[in-house]
Amino acid sequence: MASAGTAPAVASERIAQENQQIAVSKMVAAARARAGGKWFYWIAALSMVNSLMVMSGTNLHFVIGLGITSVVDGFAKQVGAAGSALDIVINGFVAGVFALFGMFAMKAQKWEFLVGMAIYLLDGLLCLGAKDFLSVAFHAYALFAIYRGFGAAQQVQA
């Protein structure tokens, strides 16, 4: 015959296990959201590296960077020496915005993911217009990775 205290103990253990599973799944989702948010940091950093490489005269660029910074680099190159300072200021601002997206994404802010993905999609369309298909393909992959982070951010806040 079972003792009187067995049923409540089993129920409380089950509740504790369910709470632990929920906590673990939220921790995993938070890690995935941070991974998605880190893409914004990479985009910002490599866009600035692209601009510095253009200013130094190399013809190489990272496909993960922003198309808009390439446009600014082209205009700055036509202006000359004064354009270099303007290039750094404008592209620094754009990269700073993406770094802010990364900062908020690391905190699983859903609005940031949506705004950042929308702006990066527009930037991908700019690359498509320039017929830079490798950058377009990488934009698509990065958007997919960021979207997975957005999905995880939804789980964290649920």
Buried (B, 14 or more C-beta within 10 A) or exposed (E): EEEEEEEEEEEEEEEEEEEEEEEEEBEEBBEBBBBBBBBBBBBBBBBBBBBBBBBEEEEEBBBBBBBBBBBBBEEBBEEEEEBBEEBBEBBBEBBEBBBBBBBBBBEBBBEBBBBBBEBBBEBBEBBBEBEBEEBBEBBEEBBEBBBBBBBBBBBBEE
